[in-house]
Amino acid sequence: MECKFVPSVCSYCGTGCGVIFQVLDGKLVGTLPMKTHPVNEGKLCIKGWNLHEYVNSFLRLKYPLVKTFGRFIKVRWDEALQITADRFKEIIETHGPDSVGVLVSAKITNEENYLAQKFTRAVIGTNNVDHCARL
Amino acid sequence: MTNSITEIEDAGCIFVIGSNTTACHPLIARRIYRAKEKGAKLIVADPRNIQLSRFADVAVNHRLGSDVALLNGMMHIIIRNAWHARDYIADRTERFEDLQSVVAAYPPDKVSAITGVSAENLERMAKLYATNPPAALIYAMGITQHTTGVDNVKSCCNLAMLCGNVGIASGGVNPLRGQNNVQGACDMGGLPNVFTGYQPVSDPDVNKKFSRAWRKNLSDKPGMTITDMVPAMLDGRLKALYVIGENPKLSDPDWNHFNHALKNLEFLVVQEIFLSETAQVADVVLPAASAAEKDGTFTNSERRCMRIHKAVEPVGKALADWQIISKLSTVMGYPMEYNSPEEIFDEMAALTPKSYAGMTYERLGLNGLQWPCPDREHPGTPYLHKNQFIQGKGKFHGIEYKDPAELPTDEYPYFLTTGRMFAHYHTGTMTRISPHLDIEQRTGYVSIHPEDADKLAVKNGDPLILSSRRGEMEAPARVTPSVTPGTLFLPIHFGENPTNVLTNAEAFDPLAKIPEFKVSAVNIKKLRA
């Protein structure tokens, strides 16, 4: 049996409590508060203590899906990406880059937000990028 | 936040307005309680009786949307009693006259009539805030989600500057961010008018710098906000939408309106960890890894950038969002070849000189660093505006009170406000599938005061129909004195009782484009079985 403790940050509210994920044989089994963390000093709220539960949910999306005749079908990554790229390119060519919008997320990492706005600005060619801080 | 979370503990006075801190930011509420133990004074202004109200030295329920009047009223009293920080105002701020002339017209009797807060309580609030330095002002969406959101924020800043509370430890103006990386998403340029570190897309030098770094000529025309995108979807200007890690179908201010807009799109891609309400109507759904399944950084409310570490492999074929975006970009003919999030972070830091430039993964360690952190030797910045405001002088704004977009009428006689409850989070996609959180609260509800419940002969659990000018929805009653008579409260987490059927997409702040989720006029009826 292999047991790991991995430091991370809670992904619920904007407080940013330090957590430690407990991993047993590659499976996430628990969340502990980080004692030394300056924000939470070894404490967590009810959401934080149960942070690992959503990760393991059976409802997690596991495959790319494409809607065909009103129903989702599982596809391979290369297919999903090709379809998405083709449709974006088609719409940009016909209606211009400002006909595309991107909503980035207050849940994904800084690196991913950086890439998402870079993608919008450099690849799509528009500044139509926003997120749900207002909501 | 201008200041840090730990500093709250050492405040002389804490003024909480429009934040149900114990439910929404429990580990920040802990600091408030610690401060209280050390002798700090606590003022709570909220339309509801929240848990913090019980521990406050003064707790008031001001009428929904009357924040500017309340704050102007406090400042009126502070200036009248000469409790304001005259030297600080002279040295560090400008346009004090603007504020003075406006708040002169907000005497306690007038403010009392607008807000419903007694003149006596106004005097007590003003005195506690002004005479117990350092005073920390804490707010959340109760201040911002209004048609006067920007005015509300400016009024908070006015009050803090008036008493010399900006630029000192344990003081400041402290908005609490609702999501783990709202701060980061803004810092990273996830906004239509700025690149990373709030560098404007329309600034020619900035635009040139990014165009060169990304080897592409970039548009200098600010794009659409989410509030602009919805009408653009409806009138056909916006044809395709790529939604990453969001559920706007439940978080957007007007469900019917937004649904209609989504149907008008030619192409909708949703990148998500669950098949959310929005993902269900997408053309393509891309499965993303969760925060426990990838490396990267988050930036919290106090501007602290912190590392997250990959604990487990992603489920199924899910990929980290940075991998999906890189691959999609490459397929579209713009190769993005990153081996790790660290390479992306270094690229970003190099382009963000004032705030993130001094950060590296190695320097972040376990505790992270608070921006501004401009160089490799810089220790980070626990509180902003020390000795001098970043923009030079702190500017006062004279702000007049304006009514919210909707006030109760004969047809819609109740005020409705919305928010979170302790066990759940935002649209509930993460918390409602978590067994230990689901068990705390399984269904939506509407809080109603016992007086109103008596009038309608409503008992706990009775199904009610709520209607507004936009639509109607159903929710079981929760009879509780936590709301005031004439006001209802709905939690936002429950897709089967969607609050945004009722809330108003037409009412938003003209500058910040934030919708007025916190105030709607509604009617209620008991649902006959």
Contacts between the chains, C-beta under 8 A, distances in Angstrom:
chain1	res1	chain2	res2	distance
A	4	B	311	7.2
A	6	B	292	8.0
A	6	B	309	5.1
A	6	B	310	7.4
A	6	B	311	3.9
A	7	B	307	7.6
A	7	B	309	5.8
A	7	B	366	5.6
A	8	B	291	7.0
A	8	B	292	6.7
A	8	B	307	8.0
A	8	B	308	4.5
A	8	B	309	5.5
A	8	B	311	6.6
A	9	B	180	7.0
A	9	B	291	7.9
A	9	B	298	5.1
A	9	B	300	7.6
A	9	B	306	4.9
A	9	B	307	7.6
A	9	B	308	5.2
A	10	B	180	6.6
A	11	B	180	4.7
A	11	B	181	8.0
A	11	B	290	7.7
A	11	B	291	4.1
A	11	B	298	7.3
A	11	B	308	7.9
A	11	B	430	7.9
A	12	B	179	8.0
A	12	B	180	6.2
A	12	B	425	5.2
A	12	B	430	7.4
A	12	B	431	7.8
A	13	B	24	6.2
A	13	B	25	5.5
A	13	B	176	7.8
A	13	B	177	7.4
A	13	B	178	6.3
A	13	B	179	6.9
A	13	B	180	6.6
A	13	B	425	7.2
A	14	B	25	7.2
A	14	B	176	6.2
A	14	B	177	2.8
A	14	B	178	5.9
A	14	B	179	5.9
A	14	B	180	6.0
A	14	B	181	7.9
A	14	B	182	5.7
A	14	B	183	6.6
A	14	B	300	5.7
A	14	B	301	4.2
A	15	B	5	6.9
A	15	B	25	5.1
A	15	B	26	7.8
A	15	B	27	4.9
A	15	B	28	5.5
A	15	B	176	7.6
A	15	B	300	6.2
A	15	B	301	6.4
A	16	B	180	6.5
A	16	B	298	6.4
A	16	B	299	7.8
A	16	B	300	2.7
A	16	B	301	6.9
A	16	B	302	7.6
A	16	B	304	6.1
A	16	B	306	6.2
A	17	B	27	5.4
A	18	B	306	7.4
A	18	B	366	6.9
A	18	B	367	7.8
A	21	B	292	5.7
A	21	B	311	4.0
A	21	B	312	7.7
A	23	B	311	5.2
A	23	B	312	5.9
A	26	B	312	6.1
A	26	B	313	6.7
A	27	B	312	6.7
A	28	B	292	5.7
A	28	B	311	5.9
A	28	B	312	4.9
A	34	B	366	7.3
A	36	B	366	6.9
A	36	B	367	7.7
A	37	B	366	7.1
A	37	B	367	6.8
A	38	B	5	7.9
A	38	B	6	6.2
A	38	B	304	7.8
A	38	B	367	5.4
A	39	B	5	5.5
A	39	B	6	7.7
A	39	B	27	6.7
A	39	B	300	6.8
A	39	B	302	7.7
A	39	B	304	7.2
A	40	B	27	4.8
A	43	B	27	6.1
A	43	B	30	6.4
A	44	B	27	7.2
A	45	B	26	3.7
A	45	B	27	6.1
A	45	B	422	7.7
A	46	B	26	7.8
A	46	B	422	6.8
A	46	B	423	6.0
A	46	B	436	7.4
A	46	B	437	6.7
A	46	B	440	7.1
A	47	B	423	7.2
A	47	B	425	6.1
A	47	B	431	6.5
A	47	B	437	6.5
A	48	B	27	7.8
A	49	B	436	7.7
A	50	B	434	5.1
A	50	B	436	4.6
A	50	B	437	5.6
A	51	B	292	7.8
A	52	B	292	6.8
A	53	B	433	7.5
A	53	B	434	3.7
A	53	B	435	6.3
A	53	B	436	6.5
A	53	B	437	7.4
A	54	B	273	7.8
A	54	B	290	7.1
A	54	B	430	4.2
A	54	B	431	7.2
A	54	B	433	5.9
A	54	B	434	5.2
A	55	B	290	4.8
A	55	B	291	8.0
A	55	B	292	4.8
A	55	B	293	7.2
A	55	B	312	7.4
A	57	B	274	7.5
A	57	B	433	4.5
A	57	B	434	7.5
A	59	B	274	5.5
A	59	B	275	7.2
A	59	B	433	5.4
A	60	B	273	5.9
A	60	B	274	6.5
A	60	B	287	7.6
A	60	B	290	7.6
A	60	B	315	4.8
A	60	B	316	7.3
A	60	B	318	7.2
A	61	B	272	6.1
A	61	B	273	6.2
A	61	B	274	6.2
A	61	B	275	6.0
A	61	B	279	7.6
A	61	B	285	6.5
A	61	B	287	3.7
A	61	B	288	7.4
A	61	B	316	7.5
A	61	B	318	6.6
A	62	B	287	5.9
A	62	B	315	5.5
A	62	B	316	2.5
A	62	B	317	6.1
A	62	B	318	6.3
A	63	B	287	6.1
A	63	B	316	5.8
A	63	B	317	5.2
A	64	B	284	7.2
A	64	B	285	6.8
A	64	B	286	5.6
A	64	B	287	6.2
A	64	B	317	7.0
A	65	B	284	7.1
A	65	B	285	4.1
A	65	B	287	7.9
A	66	B	283	7.1
A	66	B	284	5.4
A	66	B	285	7.9
A	67	B	282	7.0
A	67	B	283	5.1
A	67	B	284	7.3
A	72	B	285	6.8
A	77	B	317	6.5
A	77	B	319	7.3
A	77	B	327	7.3
A	80	B	284	5.9
A	80	B	286	6.3
A	81	B	327	5.6
A	81	B	328	5.4
A	81	B	331	4.9
A	82	B	331	6.2
A	83	B	284	6.1
A	84	B	269	5.5
A	84	B	284	5.2
A	84	B	286	7.6
A	84	B	328	6.1
A	84	B	331	7.9
A	85	B	328	6.2
A	85	B	331	4.2
A	85	B	332	4.5
A	87	B	240	7.0
A	87	B	266	7.9
A	87	B	267	4.7
A	87	B	283	7.5
A	87	B	284	7.9
A	88	B	240	6.3
A	88	B	242	7.7
A	88	B	267	7.4
A	88	B	332	6.6
A	89	B	332	6.5
A	91	B	239	4.9
A	91	B	240	4.8
A	91	B	266	6.3
A	91	B	267	6.2
A	95	B	239	5.3
A	97	B	219	7.6
A	98	B	223	7.4
A	98	B	237	7.6
A	99	B	237	6.5
A	99	B	238	6.0
A	99	B	239	4.3
A	99	B	240	6.7
A	100	B	238	7.4
A	100	B	239	6.9
A	100	B	240	4.6
A	100	B	241	7.5
A	100	B	242	7.2
A	101	B	223	7.7
A	101	B	224	6.3
A	101	B	229	4.9
A	101	B	232	7.6
A	101	B	238	5.2
A	101	B	240	7.3
A	101	B	241	5.0
A	101	B	242	7.3
A	102	B	241	7.5
A	102	B	242	4.6
A	102	B	243	7.9
A	102	B	244	7.2
A	103	B	226	6.4
A	103	B	229	7.9
A	103	B	241	6.9
A	103	B	242	7.2
A	103	B	243	4.7
A	103	B	244	6.5
A	103	B	246	5.2
A	103	B	248	6.5
A	104	B	185	5.8
A	104	B	188	8.0
A	104	B	190	4.0
A	104	B	244	5.4
A	104	B	245	7.7
A	104	B	246	7.9
A	105	B	181	7.7
A	105	B	185	6.5
A	105	B	190	7.8
A	105	B	244	5.1
A	105	B	245	3.2
A	105	B	246	5.1
A	105	B	321	8.0
A	106	B	177	7.8
A	106	B	178	7.7
A	106	B	179	3.7
A	106	B	180	7.1
A	106	B	181	5.2
A	106	B	182	4.1
A	106	B	184	7.7
A	106	B	185	4.7
A	106	B	246	8.0
A	107	B	179	6.1
A	107	B	180	6.5
A	107	B	181	6.3
A	107	B	245	4.6
A	107	B	246	7.6
A	107	B	291	7.7
A	108	B	181	6.8
A	108	B	185	7.7
A	108	B	244	6.4
A	108	B	245	4.9
A	108	B	288	7.8
A	108	B	321	4.8
A	109	B	181	6.8
A	109	B	184	7.3
A	109	B	291	7.7
A	109	B	294	7.1
A	109	B	296	3.0
A	109	B	297	5.8
A	109	B	298	6.3
A	109	B	308	6.9
A	109	B	321	7.4
A	109	B	322	7.2
A	109	B	341	6.6
A	110	B	181	6.9
A	110	B	184	4.4
A	110	B	187	7.0
A	110	B	188	5.3
A	110	B	296	6.6
A	110	B	297	4.7
A	110	B	298	6.9
A	110	B	299	6.1
A	110	B	305	6.9
A	110	B	345	7.0
A	110	B	348	7.0
A	111	B	296	4.9
A	111	B	297	6.7
A	111	B	322	5.4
A	111	B	341	4.2
A	111	B	344	4.0
A	111	B	345	5.5
A	111	B	348	7.0
A	112	B	244	7.6
A	112	B	296	6.7
A	112	B	320	7.4
A	112	B	321	4.1
A	112	B	322	4.7
A	112	B	325	6.8
A	112	B	341	7.9
A	113	B	181	7.2
A	113	B	184	6.2
A	113	B	185	4.8
A	113	B	188	3.8
A	113	B	189	7.6
A	113	B	190	4.9
A	114	B	188	4.6
A	114	B	189	7.1
A	114	B	196	6.4
A	114	B	344	6.0
A	114	B	347	7.7
A	114	B	348	4.5
A	115	B	321	7.8
A	115	B	322	5.4
A	115	B	325	4.6
A	115	B	326	6.7
A	115	B	329	7.9
A	115	B	336	7.0
A	115	B	338	8.0
A	115	B	344	6.1
A	116	B	190	6.8
A	116	B	244	5.6
A	116	B	321	7.5
A	116	B	325	5.8
A	117	B	188	6.4
A	117	B	189	4.5
A	117	B	190	5.5
A	117	B	195	7.3
A	117	B	196	7.9
A	118	B	214	6.3
A	118	B	336	8.0
A	119	B	325	5.3
A	119	B	328	7.2
A	119	B	329	5.3
A	119	B	336	7.9
A	120	B	223	8.0
A	121	B	195	7.8
A	121	B	201	7.8
A	121	B	210	7.5
A	121	B	214	7.5
A	121	B	216	7.9
A	121	B	218	5.3
A	121	B	219	7.1
A	122	B	214	4.4
A	122	B	216	4.3
A	122	B	218	6.6
A	122	B	334	6.3
A	123	B	329	5.1
A	123	B	332	5.5
A	123	B	334	4.5
A	125	B	216	7.9
A	125	B	218	8.0
A	125	B	219	6.5
A	126	B	219	6.3
A	126	B	223	5.6
A	127	B	192	5.1
A	127	B	193	7.1
A	127	B	201	5.4
A	127	B	219	5.5
A	127	B	221	6.4
A	127	B	222	5.6
A	127	B	223	3.2
A	128	B	192	6.3
A	128	B	223	3.8
A	128	B	224	4.8
A	128	B	229	6.9
A	128	B	238	7.4
A	129	B	189	7.7
A	129	B	190	6.1
A	129	B	191	7.1
A	129	B	192	6.0
A	129	B	223	6.1
A	130	B	190	7.0
A	130	B	191	6.3
A	130	B	192	5.5
A	130	B	223	7.6
A	130	B	224	7.1
A	130	B	225	4.9
A	130	B	226	4.6
A	130	B	229	7.2
A	131	B	182	7.7
A	131	B	185	4.7
A	131	B	186	7.8
A	131	B	190	4.5
A	131	B	191	7.5
A	131	B	226	7.5
A	131	B	246	7.0
A	132	B	179	7.7
A	132	B	226	6.8
A	132	B	246	5.3
A	132	B	248	6.7
A	132	B	251	5.6
A	133	B	177	7.9
A	133	B	179	7.7
A	133	B	182	4.8
A	133	B	185	6.7
A	133	B	186	6.2
A	134	B	144	7.8
A	134	B	145	7.8
A	134	B	225	7.5
A	134	B	226	6.7
A	134	B	227	7.0
A	134	B	512	6.7
A	134	B	513	6.2
A	134	B	514	4.0
A	134	B	515	6.7
A	135	B	226	7.3
A	135	B	248	7.2
A	135	B	251	4.2
A	135	B	252	6.6
A	135	B	253	7.5
A	135	B	514	8.0
A	135	B	515	7.1
A	135	B	517	7.6
